[in-house]
Every structure is written in C-alpha cells, then in structure tokens.
Amino acid sequence: MLVLRVMNIFVEIIIWIAYILSLYFSVFFLLVYLDKKKILDHEKSTTLLRSTPFVSILVPAYNEQETIERTLESLNNLKYPKDRMEVIVVNDGSSDRTEEIVEEYRKDKPHFRVISQKNKGKAAALNRALGVARGEYFACLDADSFVEPETLRKMLAIYEKENDQKLAIVTPAMKVDAPKTILQKVQWLEYIIIIFMARLTSHLDSLYVAPGPFSLYQTKIIKNLGGFDESNITEDQEIAYRVQQHNYKIRQCFDGYVYTTAPREFKPFYHQRRRWYLGSLICLHKYKKMIANRKYGDFGIYQLIKNVLGFFLAITGITLAFYFIFIPLLEWMRQMAVVHFNIWPYLSNFTLKIGMIDVLLADFKKGLIITFLFMFSLLFFYLAHRNARERIHKFGWIPLLPYFLYYYLLKGVILLFSLCQFSRRRKIKW
C-alpha cells in the first residue's frame, strides 16, 4: 500500500512538471509570435538580385533510382542562369540504376557532373563534392527531394539583403511531397508546424538544424569549419550546432519551398525517426557545454534547454501513457481472460452517471492546464497553416485524428528506442 502511495505521489509530481514545462514553452512561443507579429505580417521575399553569384548544388545519392531524375529535373528548372551554377551528383556506392540514370540525364547539360565513390555515407559524399565545388555558395539537395524554381533566388536574396559575413546558412521551408498514405498525410501536417516554428526560431537566432533538402551555405565558412562531420548520422543538424558554436547565423527563407518524399509505411518511418533522434542525442552530447551557456545567446539559454527538455517530456508522455492506459488495459484483459472474454455481464451492468458532485470533485487545476495546452495547440496549428498558405483540410479531416490522438505518442516510443541505442553507442547509417 505504501509503495502504491509513493508511486502515485511520484507520478503526480512528474505530471505537474510536464504540465508546467509544456505551458511555459507554449506561452513563450505565443509571446514570441505576438512580439514578432508585425515583422511576420510584413515580411516579404523577393526574387530580384543585384548580382548572380556562382552556386554549387551538391546531390548525395544512395540507391535513389525512383526519384533521382525528378530531383535533377527540379534543379534544371531553377530560374537561375545555367552558367552561374553547377550541379554535382555524388553516387555513394549505389547498387541500383542511380548512376546510370544520372549519366543519361546529364548528357546535354554541361553544368551537371557526377562523382562516384564507394559507400561512405552522406556526410562523406557531401565533403567529396564540397572539395571540388566552385561556388561562392553551395546548396545540398537530398536525392528524394524537389525544389521550386524560384527558391534559390529567394534564398540568395536573404544573403544579399542582410549583407552579413556572419550569415552562414539559409534554410528552406520544407513540405511533404504529394502525400498518399495516412502516415504521409500526418507527416505533412507535422512539417507545416515545423515550418512555422522554424520561422519563429529563426527570429531568435536559434535554428539548430539545416535540413538536407536545399539548405544554402556560404562555402568559405563551411570549409573553414572543416566541412561536414562524417562520424555523425545527422550531419545537417551537427553542422548547424557547429555554426552556432562559432557564433555564425542561420536564417530561414519562410517561403523558399522544397518538397521531400516522406516515408509511406511504418518501417522506413521508424528507421528515419530513429536516425534523427539518435543524431539529436549525439549532437546534444557533443555540444553539451553550450547548454544553458549565455555565451551562445538564445541558442544556448533557450533552444538547447528546450531540446533537452523535449526528450524529458517525450519520455514522460510514454511513461504516463503506460501507467494510465496500458497497465489498466492489461489488467482488464486479464480479467476478461478469467471469464473467457464474456463481456456481456459488464455491458448489461454498465451505467454512466455524472452528477454535479462529480464535476465539483474533478481536478480543475489539471483540467484548466490541459484546456490551455489544447487551445495553444489549435492556435499554433491554425497559424502554421496560414503561414504556409495551406488549408488545414487539404488532404481531408481523417489525418487530423491520428495526428492529435497518437502520432506524438508513436514518436515518443521511437525516441525511447533511440535512447536505448544511444546508451549502447550503436551507429546507424543513412
């Protein structure tokens, strides 16, 4: 009995910590939005450039025969002078027709070239291309992603407008390309939220990842920093941490759209997210001295603390779900097994009575916090879709149910597995 009471007290404490943290970050982002609202409302992109700097576009490819041609076609369709850009495809030991398709596609395109190497991983492929890149700026594009024709000009315009030698990276606004399955449509909703949150974070100088699909870099800065970390499985996140560590800047191009192919089924989704979460843990561990360090401004004081606490909240969510849902469910199944799953006696005796006394005895403090959190979620959900110029029900209302009911619980489970693998120092390839 004492053990149960102690456990209940412990769970109660954890719940309150989770509530307070969630409420704090929700209110914080709301205040950031309100503070930056005028800027956000009047912020406009432009495709007008005073000059056309030479740009290198690096495309690492490993077994991408299904999408590589469309990826290259999107690059060929960029509204940018062909004599002021080069596309370097690195075939990283593909065992399918990737190299053959690229060679055939580039025959009449002198600004395209191919480098082949043994499979060494994405970061090594990028470094190989970076070693021969001639551009003042270079962009990376995953071989399963597709860029809008005017995105490069919009991103270069940010460099030109800010005219800041400390601006190292401009990131795109990434959407899911043509979602078909429910899982892809749920990810589409998630990416719309990420675009909006990244826009707010950009105004805090706290972006912590440069997405593989078409982030644009100042070549000189990245070369001076030593290129991409070949030992890290999320090189796009590690380079952002390193850029922040050296007090360079990262900005988001809020309508520089690029479209990526999201996993259609659970197995590839699991492998993708496991790699992301494990890479995040590796980066946090590698740059742990930046956490809560005022030297790095909002990135150290706010963003990295938020990243760490994000893992805590995810684990808390899984723990509470297990405590309040799975354990009672298992107990119910055990009881059902005793009566050979004859549920008729339960149904015939079931009554639902809610009186005023039950309402008065409810925990209003928790209920109020949950209500506020739900309202914040809906508000940001709406603002994110308005920011991305998308309709909430573009792909129907059905994906909203798994998104709000169990999608984040699913990601929490994957994160838990990632933590276990991190503790065993397991390495995962791309």
N, C-alpha and C positions, 0 to 999 in steps of 0.2 A: 504494500500500500504506500509506504514511504517512497519507494523507488518511482512509482507511478506519479506521485505528487511532485517529486523533484523533476521528473521528466516533463510534466505539464508546465511547471514554472519555467524550465529551460526553453521549451517551445514558445511559451508566451513572450519571453524576453527576445527570442530570435524574431518572432513575428513583429514585435514593436520596432526593433532595429531595422528590419526590412521595410516596414511602413514609413519610418522616418526618413530613411535614405531615399526611397522612391519618391516621397513627397518633396524632399529637398531638391533633388535633381529636376523634378517636374516643374517646380516653382522657379528654379534657377533658369531653365531654358525658356520658360514663359517670360521672365523678366528680360532675358537677352533679346527675345523676339520683340517685345514691346520697345526696348531701348533702340533696336536697330530697324524698327518698322519703316521709318521714313526712308532710310537708306535702301532697304529691300524693295520698297514700293517704287522708288525712282531709279534703281539700278538698271542700267541697260547695257546690253552687249553691242558690239559693233564688228563688222567685217572689214571696215576701212583701215588700211595700213599705210603708214608713210613710207615704209620700206618693206622689202620681201627678203628677210634673212634666209640663208640656206638651212634646210631642215632635213635631218636624217630620221627615218622611221624604221624601227627595229621590230621584226616579227619573229619571235622564237616559235618553233613548231615541232611538236612531237606527236606523230600519228593523228594528223588533223585533215585527212583526205576528204571528210564530209563537208568541211566548212572553209578550207583554206582559199579556194578560188573566190568565193564570195567576199572573204576578208580582203583579198588583194584587189578585187574589183572596187570595193568601197574606198580603198586608198587611191586607186587610179582615178576615181571620180571626185577627189578632193578639188575644191575650187582654189587651186594654188598653182603657180607656174611650174610646169614639169621640170624646167631647167634649174629650179631653185629647190629641188627636193630629191632625195634618194630613198629607195625602199630596200632594206637589207633583210632578207629572209634567212634565218639560221635553221637548217634542218638538223635537229638534235637527235640523230640516230633513229629516225622513224623507220618502222618495219612495214609500213603500208605504202600507198602511192603518193604520199605528200610531196616528196621531192620531184617526182615525175610531173605532177600537176603544176607545180610552181615553174618548172623549167619550160613546160609547154606554154603557160600563161605569159611569161616574160619575154617571149621571142621577139616581139615587135615593140618592146618597152625598154629602152636603154637605161632608164632611171631605176630599173629593178635589177637586183642581183641576188645570188644565192650562195650561201656558205654551208658546207656540210661538215658535220663532226660526229664523233661517237657520242652516245647518250651520256651527257654530263649534268643535265638538269637545266632548268630555266635560267637561273642566275648566270651560270657559266655561258649559256647561249647568248644572253644579253651582253655580257662582258666581251665575248668574241666579236660581236657586231660593233660594240662601242669602240673597240680597239681600232677599227678601220673607218668609223663614222666621220664624215667631213663637216657635219652641220654645226652651226653655232648653237642650235637647239636640237634635241632629239626626242622623239616620242616612242613609246613602246606600245605595241598592239598585240594582244593575245590572238592566236590564230582561229579563235572561235567567236570573234567579236567584229563589229561593223560600225564604222564611224560615219556620221552625217557629213555631207560635202562641205559645209561652212564651218565646222567645228575647229579645224586647225587655225583658220583666220581669227575666229573669236578668241582662241586661247593666246595666240601671238599678240592680239590687241591688248590683252591684260598686261603682258610684259612691257609693251610699248607705252601704255598709259601710266603704269606705275614707275617705269624708268628707274628701277631699283636693282642694283647689282646683288643685293641680298635675296632677291626673289629667285628661289632655286627651282620650284616646281609649280606648275598649274595643273590641277586635276580636273577631270571631266565630270559631267553628270551622267551617271550610268543607269540604263534601264534594261529590263529583261526583253530580249527579242522574241516577238511572236509567240507568247506562251500558249501551250496547247493543253497540257495536263493540269489537274488541280494543283499539284505541287508547284509547277511553274507559275501559275497564276498567283499563288500565295507569295512566292518569291518576288513577283512583280510588285505586289503591294509593299513588301518589305523594302525593295530597292527605292520605291518612291519616297518612303520615310527617310531612308539613308541620304538621298539627295538633299532633302530639306535640312536634316540635322547637320550634314557636312557644310551646307551653306552658312548656317549659324556658327558652327565651329570655326569656319574659315575667317569669320569676322572677329574671332577671339585669338587668331594666330595659333590655333591648337589642332590643326589637322594632323592625324597620326598614321595615315596610310595614303599611298599614291597608287590608285588602282591600276592593275595591269592593262586594262583596256584604255589606252591612249592618254596616259599622263604625259605631260610635256615638261622636259627638263632643260636647264641651262647646262650644256655639255661640259664647259670648263669646270663648273662647280662639282659635278658628279665625278669627273675624272680626278679632280684634286682630292676628293673624299675617298678615292680608291675603288670606284665602281660599285657593283652590286656584291653583296655578301653571298658567296657560293655555298656557305655552310648553313644558311638559313632557308627554311622551306617557304617562307613568305617574304621574299626579297622586296616586294613592293611596300610592305609595312616597315621592314628593317631600314630601308633607305630613308623613309620619312622620319623615323626616330633619329637617325644619324644626322639628317639635315637639321632637325630641331636641336639636337645636341650642340651643333656648331652655330646655332643662332641664325640660321638662314630662315627664309619664309616660304610658306606654302599657301597658295590661293586656290579657290575653286572657281571654275567657269560654270556658273549656275545653269546656263542653257547650252553648254557645249556638249551635245548629246552623243553618246556612244551606246551601242546595243550589244549585249553579251548573251551567249547561249546558256541558259540556266539548266541544271540537271533535270531530266524528265522524270526519273524514278528515284526511289529512296536510296538505293545502294550508292550510286555516284554522288548523290546529295550528301550522304553520310561521310564519304571519303573527302569531299570538298570541304565541308564544315570542320571535320576533324583536323584537316591540314591547317585551316585558318586559325582555329582555336589553339592548336599546338604551337603554331608560329607566333601567335599573340603572347602566349606564355613565355616562349623563348625570348621574345623582344623585351617583355617586362623584366625578365630576369637579367638580361644582358644590360639593360639601361636602368637598373633599379636605383642607381644613385641620382637619377633625375626625378624620381618620385617625391613629391612634396618639397621640391627644391625651388626656392624663389628665383634662383639664377635663370631659370627657364620660363619665367612668367606664368601665364595661364596654362601653358602646356604642362609644366611640372606641378603647379599648385592645384589645378583643376582637372585637366584631361587625364593625366596618368593616374591620379587618385580615383577618378571615375572608372577608368579601365580596370583597376584592381578591384574596386567595389562591385563592378559589374559581374565579375566571377563569383563574388560572395553572394550577390542577390540571386544569381542563377542557381547556385548550389542550394541556397535557402529555399528557393521555389521547388526544387526537386525533393528536398527533404520534407517540406510541408505537404507536398502532394502525396508522398509515400505515407506520411503519418496520418493524414486526414482522409485519404482516398483509397490507396492500395491496401493498407492494413485492414481497414473496415471491410473492404471488398473481399479480401481473402478470408476474413472471419465469416462473412456472410456465405461465401461459397462452401466453407467448412460445415456451416450449419445446414446448408442445403444438401450437402452430400450425406449428412446423417439421415435426412428424410427422403433420400433418393431423388432430390430436386423436385419434390412435390410442392409447388409454390401456392397451390390453391388455398390452403388454410391461411397463409399470410395475406393473400388478396382478399379473401372473404371477411377477415377481421380488421382490415386496414381502414382507418378513419383519419381524416385530416381536419383538425380543428385549430384554428388560430384565433385566439381571443385578444382583447385589449391588453390583458395582463401579460401575454406572451410578447406583444410588441413593446410594452414598457420595460420588460426584463431583458430585451435584446441589448447587445453591446453597441451603444450608439457611437462611441468613440471610434471603434474599428469600422463600423458601418459608414461613418462620415468620411473617414480617410479613404476607404475603398471607393466611395462615391466620387470624391475629389479626383482620385487617380484615374477612374474611368472617364470622368469628364475631361481631364487633361489629355488622355489618350485619344478621345474622339476629336478634341480641338486640334491636336497636332496632326491627326490623321487627315482632317479636312484641310488644314493649312499646307500640308505636304503635297496633297493632290493639286491644290490651287497653284502652288509654287512650280510644280512640274507640268502644269497645264493639261492635266488628265482628269477624266471623270472617275469617280470612285467606283462606279458600277460598269466600267468599260468592258470588263470580262465577266459581267454578271455579279449577282449578290452571293452566290454559293461560296466562292473563295473566302468571303469575309468570316464565315463561321469557323473553319479551321484556323484562320489567321488569329482570331481573337480567343478561341477556346483552347487550342492545344499546340499551336505551332511553336510558341516560345518554350513550352514545356519539352517538346521534342528536341529543340536546340539545346536546352539545358541538359538533357540526357547525354547528347553527343559531347557536350562540354565536359561532363563528368568523366566520360571515357577518355577524353583528351588529357584531363588532369592525371589520370592513372598512367597514361603513356608518357606524359612529361616526367612523372616521378620515376619512371623506368628508363628515361633518356632514350626513347625509341625514335628513330629518324624515319620520316616519311618522304618519299619522292613525289614530284609533281605528276 
